[in-house]
Amino acid sequence: MMKHNKTFRQRLTFRLQQQAVKTQQNLSLILIGFFMSLLGIGLVMGGEFLVYNILHRELVALAGVIIIGIGCLLALVGYLSMSLLKIFYVITKDDQPPKK
């Protein structure tokens, strides 16, 4: 049995093409990121008005900022996968199906 060794570039291209056609997963990433950002904003604002201990208020705000950052990162990955990877897919896809 012969192994079919692919270069790193071929494997990366294949993975990016696979991600480009997963529209539902990419949209889910955008929505999860959006709602995580809203949750983080809620923590920052809620901590300001509902927590009386200064240390606890700052810790809640820090957690909120971290959640906002993670949410923005997820939304960005989903958005780039839906837009730029679609263009990449159209440019790099083969016209013929791969031979087995």
N, C-alpha and C positions, 0 to 999 in steps of 0.2 A: 504494500500500500504506500503510495507516494503522498507526502504532505505537500499542501499547496501553500508555500510561504509567501506572504504579502509584505510589502514594505510598510513602514509606519504611515507614510503619506496615503497609501491606498486604504489602509484600515481606517485612518482618520476621515478620509473622504467618504467612505462607506457609512461610518457612524453619523457624520453630519447629514448625509442624505437621508438616512433613516429617521433622524430627529426632525428633519424638515417636513416629512409627510405625516407626522403625528400631530395633526392640527388640534385635536381634542385635548391631548396632553399639554400642548403649548398654551392653549387658552386656559386650562386649569391652573397652570403655573402663574399666569397673569392675574387670574382672579384670587388665588390663594395669596399672592404677594400683595394685592390691593387690600384684602381684608386683614392681613397681618399688619399692614401699615396703619390701617384704621384702628386696630386694636392697640398698637403702640402709641398712637396719638391719644387715644382714650386713656391709656395708663399715665402718660405724661400730664395730661390735663387733669385727670381725676386725682392723681397723686398730689397735685398742687393744692387742690381744694379740700380733699377728704382726709389726707394724712397729716397729723399734727406734729409728730416727731420729725425734726429736721433731717436726721440721718435716714429714717425710713422713707421720707419724702424723696430724698435724693436717690436712694436705692430703687425706688419705684420708677422714678424718672429715667434712671440709667437702664433699667430693664426695658422701659418703653422705647428708648432710643435704639437699643440693640434689636428689638423686635421690628422697629421701623426699618433699620438697615437691612435685616434679613428679608423683610417683605419687599423692599425696593429691589434687592438683588434678584429675588425670585421673579418678580414682575419683569425686570430687565431681561433676564434669561429667556423667559417666555416670549417677550416681545421680539427679541432678536431672532429667536428660533422661528417665529411666525413670519418675519419680514425678510431679514437678510439671508437666512438659510433657504428660504423658498427661491430666492434669486440664485443662490449658490447651487441649489438642486437643478434648476433649469439649465444653468450654464454647464454643469459637470455631468449630467446624466448621459448615459449611453443611449443611442438610438436603438441598438439591438439588445435583446435580453442576454444576460451573461451565460456563457456555455458551462455546462456541468461536466 
